[in-house]
């Protein structure tokens, strides 16, 4: 395995670099958009009616 010179702090995990020390691009995953919360009327508007 090639020696990597550390010049700054970085997050490293298995598979981030290939056996030659070059950055390995992760495969992109397309995730569907998901609505978690829908905001309608404000609480102040509901209480004033």
PyMOL commands that set and color helices and strands:
alter all, ss='L'
color gray80, all
select helices_A, chain A and resi 43-48
alter helices_A, ss='H'
color red, helices_A
deselect
rebuild
show_as cartoon
